[in-house]
Amino acid sequence: MTHVPKTPEEMTPEWLTEALHESGALATSARVTGCEFDEIGIGRGYVGVTLRVKLDYEPAAAGPASLVAKLPTVLEIAQESDRALVAFIYSTEINFYRKLAAECPARIPVHYWSGSDPDAGRYCLLIEDMGNLRMVAQVKSCSVEDANLAVSTLAKIHARWWQDERLTGQQWLLNSQGSGQLFQGLYAQGWDHFWAEHGDVLPPEYEAAGRALSGRFAELVEEGSRSAWTLVHGDYRLENFLFDDAHADPLVVLDWQLISWGSGLRDLSYFIAQNLTTELRREHESDLLKRYHETLRAHDVNGYTFDQLIRDYRIGLLLATVIPVNGARMLAEQKEQGFDYLDAEQRELIEGALEGGKALMREMATRNVSAILDNAAHELI
């Protein structure tokens, strides 16, 4: 079994040859003779390192010209709960590609190799490089056409695993109870950081509702899951999409680290509330909800009424706030901890990523809270 690298330096041509031989992505008669690494995704996340690996072969062009490698963060993580979360998300994505990806109705990157060594904190995923496709910055929002495509694709994913009992037998897949407990804890830890960082741009009347949500989070996760449980992507947002406008299947969905089974409306609420500007969301929210419901029905999901969808959507709007709430905490703790242990180049990259993350969390928070108030979702707390 190929050992699991922790840093790019361990991903030598010899290691890449062994990994690609092991997975069958490279013929045993061929080998990798050289590799170059470029870090990608700066400012788009802060719990991992994503690299584009350019490859040379003997014989030439024997395998993919480049691939994407995902490794855990180089940051020192102070809290044991956060270290456990990093381990969880990397092992979850690896399991997705190994056990569920073949059934996914959405277009996803080709899986070349993956490995994990939990005791050593090592996780590595090698997937298809699709970086030539169009990307959209979440902080800027997207077009109505892109939003319609994302919502239709999401409904197809949810319909594929709608109340599929096989999900309950996947021991590595977090269920609604586990999700509720995890996210309630993260929300409670993050609330004070969140309000201190972003309260100045949020309606003052939301503070009481937002604070009270920390005691109701797990219960609301369970309530939403009773009527609409399926495979939940968990981070269904613009910066986890690639758009291939010339392809018959134009949307590629990335980043399956937070999947679980529970209420699919968590994904829908999160996408609509945090990925569209408030103005765009207000204009098209109703149409997007109808599109999602109609696509479910077109893919044989019956008995789930539009009225129930609206209630689950309102619950999902509340639950979606865990992303900026927990993000504010993690960003604040990393900044407080400092980066003296990093070299100058790493420090510059990480500081840039954290500043980008702060701006994104602020935009996500203002959009989400506006959606909560517009839909009177806070009345469900």
Secondary structure as UniProt FT lines:
FT   HELIX           8..10
FT   HELIX           13..23
FT   TURN            28..29
FT   STRAND          31..40
FT   TURN            42..43
FT   STRAND          48..58
FT   TURN            60..61
FT   STRAND          66..72
FT   HELIX           80..99
FT   HELIX           101..103
FT   STRAND          111..117
FT   HELIX           118..120
FT   STRAND          122..128
FT   TURN            131..132
FT   HELIX           138..140
FT   HELIX           144..160
FT   TURN            161..163
FT   HELIX           165..169
FT   TURN            171..172
FT   HELIX           176..198
FT   HELIX           199..201
FT   TURN            204..205
FT   HELIX           206..213
FT   TURN            214..216
FT   HELIX           217..228
FT   STRAND          229..232
FT   HELIX           238..240
FT   STRAND          241..243
FT   TURN            245..246
FT   STRAND          251..253
FT   TURN            257..258
FT   STRAND          260..263
FT   HELIX           265..275
FT   HELIX           278..298
FT   TURN            299..300
FT   HELIX           306..319
FT   TURN            320..321
FT   HELIX           322..337
FT   TURN            340..341
FT   HELIX           344..374
FT   TURN            375..376
FT   HELIX           377..380
//
